Each structure stands twice: as C-alpha cells, then as structure tokens.
Amino acid sequence: MKRYAWLSIAVCLTGFEVWAVFGSSEIGPMNFGNHPALLSLIIVAFTVSGLGGWWMVFKIVRYEKRVFPVILLPFLVPNSFLWYYFERTAHGVVRKNFVRDGRPSKPIA
C-alpha cells in the first residue's frame, strides 16, 4: 500500500509541474499576478523536486554498495527521490554502518 502512496504522490507532483509549464487556462501558470498563492506552490514544487533529486544523488553515492544502476534514477525518473526515501531510507534498507574508504560512515537518520 505504501508503494502506491509514494507513486501517487510522485505522479501528482509531476503532473502539477507539467501543468505549470504547459498549461494554458485562466488561472494557468503564466497568470501569476492574480494568484500569488499559485506562484508560491509552483516555486515550492520545483524546489522540492530539484533539491530532492540532488539529495538522492548524495545518499546514493554515500551509502549504496552498487552505485551505478540506482544513480540513473534521479536523472531519468522525475521525483524518484520519493521512492528512494520511502522504500530505501525510511525502512533501513540502505546499510547503516557501510564502510567506505576504510572509515565507517555516519548512519542515515
């Protein structure tokens, strides 16, 4: 059930971002003067998506044993950081005491 929850959140966030770029309605993305709350929501959505992707890259490089197949996700799948957080980080699938370069790393919070 949690898998469908993060999937629906990612699809809704991606759909909102696509609408914000390509939508053309009365309250569309290019009509921010009348709807400052909509502008704030669009800025938050794009900021979360961008920072979430880079957070995912950092966590993959730092904690994953096999980096290559997973590192492609943030670049090919929009909002895939939601999957990584809910399925890998939150449940402790990523090893907490992974030793890299002879030094134990900090556990994931």
TORKOL-4160 file (C-alpha; in steps of 0.2 Angstrom, whole numbers, padded with zeros to 4 digits, m for minus):
109
<pt num="1" X="0000" Y="0000" Z="0000"/>
<pt num="2" X="0014" Y="0012" Z="0004"/>
<pt num="3" X="0021" Y="0009" Z="m0014"/>
<pt num="4" X="0005" Y="0016" Z="m0021"/>
<pt num="5" X="0006" Y="0030" Z="m0009"/>
<pt num="6" X="0023" Y="0037" Z="m0015"/>
<pt num="7" X="0019" Y="0033" Z="m0033"/>
<pt num="8" X="0003" Y="0043" Z="m0032"/>
<pt num="9" X="0012" Y="0057" Z="m0024"/>
<pt num="10" X="0026" Y="0057" Z="m0037"/>
<pt num="11" X="0013" Y="0056" Z="m0051"/>
<pt num="12" X="0003" Y="0071" Z="m0044"/>
<pt num="13" X="0019" Y="0081" Z="m0041"/>
<pt num="14" X="0025" Y="0078" Z="m0059"/>
<pt num="15" X="0008" Y="0081" Z="m0066"/>
<pt num="16" X="0007" Y="0098" Z="m0057"/>
<pt num="17" X="0024" Y="0103" Z="m0064"/>
<pt num="18" X="0019" Y="0098" Z="m0081"/>
<pt num="19" X="0003" Y="0108" Z="m0080"/>
<pt num="20" X="0013" Y="0123" Z="m0073"/>
<pt num="21" X="0024" Y="0123" Z="m0088"/>
<pt num="22" X="0012" Y="0119" Z="m0102"/>
<pt num="23" X="m0005" Y="0123" Z="m0095"/>
<pt num="24" X="m0015" Y="0137" Z="m0104"/>
<pt num="25" X="m0030" Y="0142" Z="m0094"/>
<pt num="26" X="m0037" Y="0157" Z="m0085"/>
<pt num="27" X="m0028" Y="0153" Z="m0069"/>
<pt num="28" X="m0014" Y="0145" Z="m0079"/>
<pt num="29" X="0005" Y="0146" Z="m0075"/>
<pt num="30" X="0008" Y="0162" Z="m0084"/>
<pt num="31" X="m0005" Y="0172" Z="m0075"/>
<pt num="32" X="0003" Y="0174" Z="m0058"/>
<pt num="33" X="m0002" Y="0192" Z="m0055"/>
<pt num="34" X="m0019" Y="0187" Z="m0049"/>
<pt num="35" X="m0014" Y="0171" Z="m0040"/>
<pt num="36" X="0001" Y="0173" Z="m0029"/>
<pt num="37" X="m0003" Y="0158" Z="m0019"/>
<pt num="38" X="m0002" Y="0148" Z="m0035"/>
<pt num="39" X="0015" Y="0155" Z="m0039"/>
<pt num="40" X="0021" Y="0150" Z="m0021"/>
<pt num="41" X="0015" Y="0132" Z="m0024"/>
<pt num="42" X="0024" Y="0131" Z="m0041"/>
<pt num="43" X="0040" Y="0138" Z="m0033"/>
<pt num="44" X="0039" Y="0125" Z="m0019"/>
<pt num="45" X="0035" Y="0111" Z="m0031"/>
<pt num="46" X="0050" Y="0114" Z="m0042"/>
<pt num="47" X="0062" Y="0117" Z="m0027"/>
<pt num="48" X="0057" Y="0101" Z="m0019"/>
<pt num="49" X="0059" Y="0091" Z="m0035"/>
<pt num="50" X="0076" Y="0099" Z="m0038"/>
<pt num="51" X="0083" Y="0098" Z="m0021"/>
<pt num="52" X="0076" Y="0080" Z="m0018"/>
<pt num="53" X="0085" Y="0074" Z="m0034"/>
<pt num="54" X="0102" Y="0080" Z="m0028"/>
<pt num="55" X="0098" Y="0074" Z="m0010"/>
<pt num="56" X="0095" Y="0057" Z="m0018"/>
<pt num="57" X="0112" Y="0058" Z="m0028"/>
<pt num="58" X="0121" Y="0062" Z="m0012"/>
<pt num="59" X="0113" Y="0047" Z="m0002"/>
<pt num="60" X="0117" Y="0035" Z="m0017"/>
<pt num="61" X="0135" Y="0040" Z="m0018"/>
<pt num="62" X="0137" Y="0040" Z="0000"/>
<pt num="63" X="0128" Y="0024" Z="0006"/>
<pt num="64" X="0124" Y="0012" Z="m0008"/>
<pt num="65" X="0135" Y="m0003" Z="m0011"/>
<pt num="66" X="0131" Y="m0003" Z="m0030"/>
<pt num="67" X="0130" Y="0015" Z="m0036"/>
<pt num="68" X="0128" Y="0013" Z="m0055"/>
<pt num="69" X="0110" Y="0006" Z="m0058"/>
<pt num="70" X="0102" Y="0017" Z="m0044"/>
<pt num="71" X="0112" Y="0033" Z="m0049"/>
<pt num="72" X="0102" Y="0034" Z="m0065"/>
<pt num="73" X="0085" Y="0036" Z="m0057"/>
<pt num="74" X="0086" Y="0054" Z="m0052"/>
<pt num="75" X="0091" Y="0059" Z="m0069"/>
<pt num="76" X="0078" Y="0048" Z="m0079"/>
<pt num="77" X="0063" Y="0047" Z="m0067"/>
<pt num="78" X="0055" Y="0063" Z="m0061"/>
<pt num="79" X="0053" Y="0064" Z="m0042"/>
<pt num="80" X="0061" Y="0047" Z="m0039"/>
<pt num="81" X="0068" Y="0054" Z="m0023"/>
<pt num="82" X="0051" Y="0050" Z="m0015"/>
<pt num="83" X="0053" Y="0031" Z="m0019"/>
<pt num="84" X="0071" Y="0032" Z="m0013"/>
<pt num="85" X="0066" Y="0040" Z="0004"/>
<pt num="86" X="0050" Y="0029" Z="0007"/>
<pt num="87" X="0057" Y="0012" Z="0001"/>
<pt num="88" X="0075" Y="0013" Z="0004"/>
<pt num="89" X="0080" Y="0026" Z="0018"/>
<pt num="90" X="0065" Y="0026" Z="0029"/>
<pt num="91" X="0064" Y="0007" Z="0031"/>
<pt num="92" X="0083" Y="0005" Z="0034"/>
<pt num="93" X="0087" Y="m0005" Z="0018"/>
<pt num="94" X="0102" Y="0006" Z="0015"/>
<pt num="95" X="0115" Y="m0001" Z="0027"/>
<pt num="96" X="0118" Y="0010" Z="0042"/>
<pt num="97" X="0136" Y="0006" Z="0045"/>
<pt num="98" X="0143" Y="0005" Z="0027"/>
<pt num="99" X="0162" Y="0006" Z="0027"/>
<pt num="100" X="0169" Y="0016" Z="0013"/>
<pt num="101" X="0187" Y="0020" Z="0011"/>
<pt num="102" X="0191" Y="0012" Z="0027"/>
<pt num="103" X="0181" Y="0023" Z="0038"/>
<pt num="104" X="0164" Y="0019" Z="0044"/>
<pt num="105" X="0151" Y="0031" Z="0038"/>
<pt num="106" X="0138" Y="0040" Z="0048"/>
<pt num="107" X="0121" Y="0031" Z="0050"/>
<pt num="108" X="0106" Y="0038" Z="0040"/>
<pt num="109" X="0094" Y="0047" Z="0051"/>
